Each structure stands twice: as C-alpha cells, then as structure tokens.
C-alpha cells in the first residue's frame, strides 16, 4: 500500500508548477476569477478544435432543452495550449423529434339493412386522428365490420286466397272446402259468393239449375321484425407526434496566441489545481484499498476463466450475488478469488453464491492468503 501511495504522489507531483517557465497547459483555465458565480456548465456532446485562415477556433456543441438560456453556456475567457480563447458566437438549431405509433378506433352507425354493401356506405373510408399530440389518418378495416339488430317490433299481415267452384247444382256451402293452403299457410274459409250459371222452367217459373261458388279464404298473422341495425367498424393507422423540446447549441470561441508564456495568475491557479488533484488521488486510493475486501468473479468462457467483475462481501452475511453480472455471464461455471482479509474473516464458514433462483453454499477451508474456489450450478467443485 505504501509503495502505491508513494508512486501516485510522485506522479501527481509532476503537475506542480516549477520555478522555471511553466509548460503549456492542456486543460481549459479561466484567466479571471473575480466576481465568479457557481454555474456548472453541461457536458458538450462534441468539442472541435480547428484552424481557419491562421485563426484558432474551438467549437463546443450541446444538446439541451430548447428553453435553455444561451448565456448560461458561454464561458469566460480561458487558456488552452498557449491560446487565449474568447467567445464570439452562438448558433441554436431546434430539433424536431417524431414519435410514431399504431392506433385503432371503433366507430358505430345505424342503418336499415344488414347487407354488407349497404353497411359499408355508412362509414367513411378514412377519418382524421388528433389526440394527445398525435396526428394522422386512420383507414376503415372492412373486415372488422359487425352488424347487429337494434331492436324488434310486431308486424301484422294478412294472407288470402280465392277459389272458384263451378257446376254446382245447389247453392250449398257444404260443396265448398272449408280451408285451403297458400304459400305454406293454412287459410280458413271466410266468405262465399254464388253466381247462377244456368236456369230452366219449372211450370211457369224459371228456376236455377247450375251455380258457381267463389270462396274467399284468409287469415291474419303477426311476426317480429327488426326496427333497424347497428354496425360497428374499426379504423387503423399510424399516427405521429412531433415535439421540438430540444435544441443543438453551437458555441464558438476564437483563440489568440499568448506570446510571453503563461500569465502569473494562471501559474498560481495551476498550482492550486495540482494540489487538489493530488489530494483527490490519495483519497481515492485510500478509499479503494479500504473497500477492496471481497471477491473477484471469473466466468468460464471459451474454456478460459475471464474476470467479469468484483463484488464486496459483508463478513456478517457472506453472499456473492451473480445476478449483478447477468449481462456478462456466458456459462454456469464460475471461479472466485477471495482476498486475504476476506479469507481470514470467513475461515471455517459458509459463503452463499446466488444466481437467478439457485443458491449454492461453499465452506472456506483456508485461513491465510488468497482463497480460490470453483462452483457450477450443479454444486460445489473441489477447492484449490
């Protein structure tokens, strides 16, 4: 640990300002610190350095909400590699984002017929769609049309028939059939009219000798008939929502060469930055060494154990959760390496390895040094 810290200190100390002329800086450094306010700039999506006709330009591009104030993106003059860069212009380009989805809508119509050709005429071929910012045109799906009866009413109707009976000797109703059949309906006799077709003398009196009967048969029926029809149809189509809530900001700076090297104020700022970097680096190293207690996780990939990550282990509840590495796992065979501190803390105890819905336990059999063991989903393999 001491060697690592000393090496890191020595490396970072190279950043400290020297008594001689300072080397060109490779980071942006503001040249003024007076009256500055806390204003964290967003991270640009691209930074381009170019030289046009002998003039150095630095172009920074940001993708941000369209209502972002442009002045918040402009930086104070800064130095980069012996050039003093100053703001010259901002270009804002609104971005249109389109989101497309498929929608369906049902429609109803009432009519007097259930014939498909007549029902289709009740629905327009297309209909506009405009909801929640999505717009488009929907098309009628004729195959989705369903027609049902809206209701029923009672309708009365009469079926009648006329039948003649010629050549009768007498106007006797018994010669006439009492019922007849028409179109499958049995109709009762409702009326008979007689016509004299022939006469003869009986003494001085002319008497009928032949009659023709005209019989009328009729009957009234009732039935339930539809009052109308209700049809349901479906419209389908793709609709699009267009939003313009983001914009691309292009900030351009022009650079001027600093002929006499770095200004004194920048040298002081450089020293402060170097000291801060040194302190941060030492703190990060110490934090890393402190939290290093745990296990390196290897997965058998193409007949070779490949390290897919490291996981801290709580000695009070020793568990290795492989679900954390699910995207990297390519086989069910694993190898684990416990560091010295973890090995000592778990000696003689079981450590649980969890993957998906399976948990396998392994007993730590060594006390000193690193401890290595292998597991597969079928159980525990021999420890090395």
C-alpha positions as CSV (number, residue, x, y, z in Angstrom):
1,X,0.0,0.0,0.0
2,X,2.8,2.5,0.9
3,X,4.5,1.9,-2.4
4,X,1.3,2.5,-4.3
5,X,0.7,5.8,-2.4
6,X,4.3,7.0,-3.0
7,X,4.1,6.2,-6.7
8,X,0.8,8.1,-7.0
9,X,2.2,11.1,-5.1
10,X,5.3,11.2,-7.3
11,X,3.2,11.0,-10.4
12,X,0.8,13.8,-9.4
13,X,3.6,16.0,-8.1
14,X,4.8,16.3,-11.7
15,X,1.7,18.5,-12.2
16,X,3.0,21.1,-9.6
17,X,4.3,24.3,-11.1
18,X,8.1,24.5,-11.4
19,X,10.3,27.6,-10.8
20,X,11.2,27.7,-14.4
21,X,8.8,28.7,-17.2
22,X,5.6,26.7,-17.0
23,X,4.8,24.1,-19.6
24,X,1.8,24.7,-21.9
25,X,-1.4,23.7,-20.2
26,X,-3.7,21.0,-21.8
27,X,-6.8,21.9,-19.8
28,X,-9.1,24.9,-20.1
29,X,-8.2,27.5,-17.4
30,X,-10.2,30.7,-16.8
31,X,-8.0,33.8,-16.7
32,X,-10.3,35.7,-14.3
33,X,-11.6,34.5,-11.0
34,X,-13.1,37.8,-9.8
35,X,-16.9,38.0,-9.3
36,X,-17.4,34.4,-10.5
37,X,-20.6,32.6,-9.5
38,X,-21.4,29.0,-9.2
39,X,-22.5,27.9,-12.7
40,X,-21.9,24.3,-13.7
41,X,-21.8,24.0,-17.4
42,X,-23.4,21.0,-19.0
43,X,-21.2,18.5,-20.8
44,X,-20.9,19.1,-24.5
45,X,-21.6,16.3,-26.9
46,X,-18.6,17.3,-29.0
47,X,-15.6,19.7,-28.9
48,X,-13.8,20.5,-32.1
49,X,-10.5,22.5,-32.5
50,X,-9.7,23.8,-35.9
51,X,-7.6,26.4,-37.6
52,X,-9.2,28.6,-40.4
53,X,-7.0,31.1,-42.2
54,X,-4.5,31.1,-39.4
55,X,-7.1,31.7,-36.7
56,X,-7.6,29.1,-34.0
57,X,-11.3,28.2,-33.2
58,X,-12.8,26.0,-30.5
59,X,-16.4,24.8,-31.2
60,X,-18.5,23.2,-28.4
61,X,-21.8,21.6,-29.2
62,X,-24.6,20.9,-26.7
63,X,-27.9,19.1,-27.0
64,X,-30.1,20.6,-24.3
65,X,-33.8,21.6,-23.7
66,X,-34.9,24.2,-26.2
67,X,-35.6,26.8,-23.4
68,X,-32.1,26.8,-22.1
69,X,-30.8,30.4,-21.9
70,X,-27.9,30.7,-24.3
71,X,-25.9,32.9,-22.0
72,X,-25.6,30.1,-19.5
73,X,-23.5,28.2,-22.0
74,X,-21.0,30.9,-22.6
75,X,-17.7,30.6,-20.7
76,X,-15.4,33.3,-19.6
77,X,-12.1,33.7,-21.5
78,X,-9.9,30.6,-20.9
79,X,-6.4,29.4,-21.9
80,X,-5.8,26.2,-23.8
81,X,-2.3,25.2,-25.0
82,X,-0.9,28.8,-25.0
83,X,-4.0,30.2,-26.7
84,X,-6.4,32.6,-25.0
85,X,-9.9,31.7,-26.2
86,X,-12.8,34.2,-26.2
87,X,-16.5,33.8,-27.0
88,X,-17.6,35.0,-30.5
89,X,-21.0,33.5,-31.4
90,X,-23.8,31.0,-30.6
91,X,-25.9,29.1,-33.0
92,X,-29.2,27.5,-31.9
93,X,-30.9,24.8,-34.0
94,X,-34.3,23.4,-32.9
95,X,-34.5,19.6,-33.0
96,X,-37.8,18.0,-34.1
97,X,-38.4,14.6,-32.5
98,X,-41.0,12.4,-34.1
99,X,-42.7,9.5,-32.3
100,X,-44.9,7.2,-34.3
101,X,-47.4,4.6,-33.0
102,X,-50.2,2.4,-34.4
103,X,-53.7,3.1,-33.1
104,X,-57.2,1.7,-33.6
105,X,-60.5,3.3,-33.1
106,X,-64.1,1.9,-33.2
107,X,-67.0,3.6,-34.8
108,X,-70.8,2.9,-34.9
109,X,-73.5,3.6,-37.4
110,X,-77.2,2.8,-37.6
111,X,-79.0,1.7,-40.8
112,X,-82.0,-0.1,-42.2
113,X,-80.1,-3.0,-43.8
114,X,-77.6,-5.6,-42.7
115,X,-76.4,-6.1,-46.3
116,X,-72.6,-5.5,-46.2
117,X,-72.5,-3.4,-49.3
118,X,-75.1,-1.1,-47.8
119,X,-73.4,-1.1,-44.4
120,X,-70.0,0.0,-45.8
121,X,-71.6,3.1,-47.3
122,X,-72.4,4.2,-43.7
123,X,-68.7,4.6,-42.8
124,X,-66.2,7.0,-44.5
125,X,-63.1,5.3,-46.0
126,X,-60.8,7.4,-43.7
127,X,-61.0,9.5,-40.7
128,X,-58.6,12.1,-39.1
129,X,-56.9,11.4,-35.8
130,X,-55.8,14.1,-33.4
131,X,-55.3,13.1,-29.7
132,X,-52.6,13.8,-27.1
133,X,-50.4,15.5,-29.7
134,X,-50.6,12.5,-32.1
135,X,-52.0,13.2,-35.6
136,X,-52.6,11.1,-38.7
137,X,-55.2,9.4,-40.8
138,X,-57.0,6.2,-39.9
139,X,-58.3,3.8,-42.6
140,X,-61.5,1.7,-42.4
141,X,-60.9,-2.0,-41.9
142,X,-63.9,-3.5,-43.8
143,X,-63.1,-7.0,-42.4
144,X,-63.9,-5.8,-38.9
145,X,-67.5,-4.7,-39.6
146,X,-70.1,-6.4,-37.4
147,X,-73.8,-5.7,-37.7
148,X,-76.5,-6.5,-35.1
149,X,-80.2,-5.9,-34.8
150,X,-81.0,-2.7,-33.0
151,X,-84.5,-4.0,-31.8
152,X,-87.7,-5.7,-32.9
153,X,-91.3,-4.7,-33.4
154,X,-94.6,-6.7,-34.0
155,X,-95.9,-6.6,-37.6
156,X,-99.4,-7.9,-38.7
157,X,-100.1,-9.1,-42.2
158,X,-103.0,-11.0,-43.9
159,X,-102.7,-13.9,-46.3
160,X,-105.7,-14.5,-48.5
161,X,-106.7,-16.7,-51.5
162,X,-109.8,-17.0,-53.8
163,X,-111.1,-20.3,-55.2
164,X,-114.0,-21.0,-57.6
165,X,-116.3,-24.0,-57.6
166,X,-118.3,-24.1,-60.8
167,X,-121.0,-26.6,-61.9
168,X,-122.8,-26.9,-58.6
169,X,-126.5,-27.9,-58.6
170,X,-127.3,-26.1,-55.4
171,X,-126.0,-23.0,-53.6
172,X,-125.0,-25.3,-50.8
173,X,-121.9,-24.2,-48.7
174,X,-121.1,-27.9,-48.0
175,X,-119.9,-28.1,-51.6
176,X,-117.2,-25.6,-50.7
177,X,-113.9,-26.6,-49.0
178,X,-113.7,-25.1,-45.5
179,X,-109.9,-24.3,-45.8
180,X,-107.1,-24.1,-48.3
181,X,-103.3,-23.8,-48.3
182,X,-101.3,-21.0,-49.8
183,X,-97.5,-20.5,-49.6
184,X,-97.4,-23.0,-46.7
185,X,-100.2,-21.2,-44.8
186,X,-103.5,-22.9,-43.9
187,X,-106.3,-20.4,-44.6
188,X,-109.9,-20.9,-43.3
189,X,-113.0,-20.1,-45.4
190,X,-114.2,-16.5,-44.7
191,X,-116.7,-15.8,-47.4
192,X,-118.7,-17.5,-50.3
193,X,-120.5,-15.7,-53.1
194,X,-122.8,-17.5,-55.5
195,X,-123.4,-16.9,-59.2
196,X,-126.3,-18.6,-61.2
197,X,-124.8,-20.2,-64.3
198,X,-127.9,-21.9,-65.7
199,X,-131.7,-21.9,-65.4
200,X,-134.8,-24.0,-66.6
201,X,-138.6,-23.7,-66.5
202,X,-140.5,-25.5,-63.8
203,X,-144.0,-24.9,-64.8
204,X,-144.3,-21.2,-65.4
205,X,-141.3,-20.4,-63.1
206,X,-137.7,-20.1,-64.2
207,X,-135.5,-21.8,-61.6
208,X,-131.7,-22.0,-61.3
209,X,-130.2,-25.3,-62.3
210,X,-126.4,-24.6,-62.0
211,X,-124.3,-22.4,-59.6
212,X,-120.7,-21.2,-59.3
213,X,-119.3,-20.6,-55.9
214,X,-116.4,-18.1,-55.3
215,X,-114.9,-18.8,-52.0
216,X,-112.6,-16.4,-50.1
217,X,-110.0,-17.8,-47.6
218,X,-107.9,-15.5,-45.4
219,X,-106.1,-15.3,-42.1
220,X,-104.1,-12.6,-40.2
221,X,-100.6,-13.4,-38.9
222,X,-98.1,-11.5,-36.8
223,X,-94.3,-11.6,-36.6
224,X,-91.3,-9.9,-35.0
225,X,-89.3,-7.7,-37.5
226,X,-86.2,-5.6,-36.9
227,X,-86.6,-1.9,-36.3
228,X,-83.1,-1.3,-37.6
229,X,-79.5,-2.4,-37.5
230,X,-76.4,-1.1,-35.6
231,X,-73.0,-1.7,-37.2
232,X,-69.5,-1.4,-35.6
233,X,-66.3,-0.9,-37.6
234,X,-62.7,-0.5,-36.7
235,X,-60.3,2.1,-38.1
236,X,-56.5,1.6,-38.0
237,X,-53.4,3.6,-38.9
238,X,-50.1,5.1,-37.9
239,X,-50.1,8.5,-36.2
240,X,-47.1,10.7,-35.4
241,X,-46.3,13.1,-32.5
242,X,-43.8,15.9,-33.3
243,X,-42.1,17.7,-30.5
244,X,-39.5,20.4,-30.5
245,X,-38.4,20.4,-26.9
246,X,-34.6,20.1,-27.5
247,X,-32.1,22.2,-29.4
248,X,-28.5,21.9,-30.5
249,X,-26.4,24.9,-29.3
250,X,-23.1,25.5,-31.1
251,X,-20.8,27.8,-29.1
252,X,-17.7,29.1,-31.0
253,X,-14.6,30.6,-29.4
254,X,-11.7,32.3,-31.2
255,X,-8.1,31.8,-29.8
256,X,-5.2,34.3,-29.6
257,X,-1.7,33.1,-29.1
258,X,-0.1,34.1,-25.8
259,X,3.4,35.2,-26.8
260,X,5.1,35.5,-23.3
261,X,4.0,32.2,-21.8
262,X,1.5,31.7,-19.1
263,X,0.3,34.7,-17.1
264,X,1.3,34.6,-13.4
265,X,-2.3,34.3,-12.2
266,X,-2.6,31.1,-14.3
267,X,0.6,29.7,-12.7
268,X,-1.0,30.1,-9.3
269,X,-4.2,28.5,-10.5
270,X,-2.2,25.6,-11.9
271,X,-0.5,25.0,-8.6
272,X,-3.9,25.0,-6.8
273,X,-5.3,22.6,-9.3
274,X,-2.3,20.3,-8.9
275,X,-2.6,20.2,-5.1
276,X,-6.3,19.5,-5.3
277,X,-5.7,16.7,-7.8
278,X,-3.0,15.2,-5.5
279,X,-5.4,15.2,-2.6
280,X,-8.2,13.7,-4.6
281,X,-6.0,11.0,-5.9
282,X,-4.7,10.0,-2.5
283,X,-8.2,9.9,-1.1
284,X,-9.5,7.8,-4.0
285,X,-6.6,5.3,-3.5
286,X,-7.2,5.0,0.2
287,X,-11.0,4.6,-0.4
288,X,-10.2,1.9,-2.9
289,X,-7.9,0.0,-0.6
290,X,-10.4,0.3,2.2
291,X,-13.3,-1.1,0.2
292,X,-11.3,-3.8,-1.6
293,X,-12.4,-6.5,0.7
294,X,-14.4,-9.0,-1.3
295,X,-14.1,-11.5,-4.2
296,X,-13.0,-11.4,-7.9
297,X,-15.6,-13.2,-10.0
298,X,-14.5,-15.2,-13.0
299,X,-16.7,-17.0,-15.6
300,X,-15.7,-19.9,-17.8
301,X,-15.8,-18.5,-21.4
302,X,-14.4,-20.5,-24.3
303,X,-12.6,-22.9,-21.9
304,X,-10.9,-20.0,-20.1
305,X,-11.8,-18.2,-16.9
306,X,-12.4,-14.5,-17.7
307,X,-12.8,-11.9,-14.9
308,X,-16.2,-10.3,-15.1
309,X,-16.1,-8.1,-12.1
310,X,-15.5,-7.8,-8.3
311,X,-18.0,-7.8,-5.5
312,X,-17.7,-6.7,-1.9
313,X,-18.6,-9.2,0.8
314,X,-20.1,-8.5,4.2
315,X,-18.4,-10.9,6.7
316,X,-21.6,-10.9,8.8
317,X,-23.7,-12.1,5.8
318,X,-21.3,-13.5,3.2
319,X,-23.1,-13.6,-0.1
320,X,-22.0,-13.3,-3.7
321,X,-24.8,-12.2,-6.0
322,X,-24.0,-13.3,-9.6
323,X,-27.2,-11.6,-10.9
324,X,-25.2,-8.4,-10.9
325,X,-23.1,-9.8,-13.8
326,X,-26.0,-11.3,-15.7
327,X,-25.2,-9.5,-18.9
328,X,-21.6,-10.8,-18.9
329,X,-22.2,-14.4,-17.9
330,X,-21.8,-16.9,-20.7
331,X,-21.7,-20.2,-18.8
332,X,-22.8,-21.7,-15.5
333,X,-19.3,-22.4,-14.3
334,X,-17.6,-19.8,-12.1
335,X,-14.3,-19.3,-10.2
336,X,-14.0,-17.0,-7.2
337,X,-10.8,-15.5,-5.5
338,X,-11.2,-14.1,-2.0
339,X,-8.6,-11.5,-0.9
340,X,-6.5,-12.2,2.2
341,X,-8.7,-10.1,4.6
342,X,-11.9,-11.8,3.4
343,X,-10.3,-15.3,3.6
344,X,-9.3,-14.7,7.2
345,X,-12.7,-13.4,8.2
346,X,-14.6,-16.3,6.6
347,X,-12.4,-19.2,7.5
348,X,-14.5,-22.2,8.5
349,X,-17.7,-20.5,7.5
350,X,-20.1,-20.9,4.5
351,X,-20.3,-18.4,1.8
352,X,-23.5,-18.3,-0.4
353,X,-23.4,-17.8,-4.1
354,X,-26.7,-16.8,-5.7
355,X,-27.6,-16.9,-9.4
356,X,-31.2,-16.5,-10.6
357,X,-33.3,-18.8,-8.5
358,X,-30.4,-21.0,-7.3
359,X,-28.2,-20.6,-4.2
360,X,-25.1,-22.7,-3.7
361,X,-23.0,-22.7,-0.5
362,X,-19.3,-23.3,-0.2
363,X,-17.2,-23.7,3.0
364,X,-14.0,-21.6,3.2
365,X,-11.3,-24.1,4.1
366,X,-8.2,-21.9,4.3
367,X,-7.2,-19.1,6.7
368,X,-4.2,-17.4,5.2
369,X,-3.6,-15.8,1.8
370,X,-6.0,-15.6,-1.1
371,X,-8.5,-18.3,-1.4
372,X,-9.7,-19.7,-4.7
373,X,-12.7,-22.0,-5.3
374,X,-14.9,-23.0,-8.2
375,X,-18.7,-23.6,-8.5
376,X,-21.2,-24.6,-11.0
377,X,-25.0,-24.7,-10.9
378,X,-24.9,-28.4,-10.0
379,X,-22.9,-28.0,-6.8
380,X,-19.5,-27.3,-5.4
381,X,-16.3,-28.3,-7.1
382,X,-13.1,-29.1,-5.3
383,X,-11.3,-26.0,-3.8
384,X,-7.8,-25.4,-4.9
